[in-house]
Amino acid sequence: MATPNPDIAMMEDDSDLRARKAVRGRGTGELAKGRFEKQEVAYEQEEERQIKTEVFKDSSRSVISYNDSPDIGFSASLNPYRGCEHGCIYCYARPFHEYLGLSAGLDFETKIFAKMEAPELLRSELSKKSWAPQTLVVSGVTDCYQPIERDLQITRRCMQVLAEFRNPVAIITKNHLVTRDIDVLQELAKYDAAHVTVSITTLDREIARNMEPRASTPLLRLKTVEDLAKAGIPVSVNMAPIVPGLTDHEIPSLLKAAAEAGAHSAHYTMLRLPYGVKDMFQVWLDEKYPNHKNKILNRLRDIRGGKLYDSKFGKRMQGDGIFADQIEQMFDSARKRYGLTRPFHLSAAHFVHRTDQLSLFGN
């Protein structure tokens, strides 16, 4: 593992230049100053660059986080990684990297912090008498099946621990890599203790490539839904986020495809642009969709009370106003038409308290 450089993203330069030119295979070239920093990186080169992913060891001593947000349908979550290689330009998690003294832009998708001891810490937590068996959401922030998981297998080992205890788990991902762990998920599914939500934002491969450069393609995500459903693992689809003026017209066709692939339900969230994400998103629109920029931003302002982002509980996920209502009605209509309203409830009834270190799946 590399050692984080404490001086990263800190250069003596008073200019407002940013690395706006393309970075091959990345969502943004931005290295904008974080909201906690006094200085900012500046780049003058115009040529396309290629930057490799760096992985740092995250030494957190606890891995289960709790929240009491009324907008989120879960209270306990586990995130094996900080930062995400998928590079989704809209990702609301980007500003979290600023707490590490890094950029919410390029750093977020190229400097990944891996919780290498997460499986052991998880086993320790579930072994405590104080643990109340409950659904654990994996990837409530960054994607647990992002590309580096293929080699590190932190998520897989966490899934194995959950299977040992039969503790229910809900996974959120946009990567086909989750199908690698079908064997573990099937073990959990025997006890109604596994559910996967596949995030699909668009069926347009070009938009997906521009917006989510290192995530699985739309067709591969539909294949993910199909593979999981055929394996007997409950799977739903989340159209997250809907980008008004760019992807909202796809709602009926996307839900039809999700139903045909075997999803049992579907949900959505509206585009959220907290802090510096709204600035990066506008630069991205200038580069990728300049002809759509005004329409998209105006629609966002219409559903966000005249602003590009509204953090109010009850509003931030769906928005408000005429356009928000139209999207909600279109989504609900399509969801009912294609039978994507079947409920599924995870169960903690079969939880097994274990204090040993044995594994059902080996090491």
Disulfide bonds with the S-S distance in Angstrom:
none
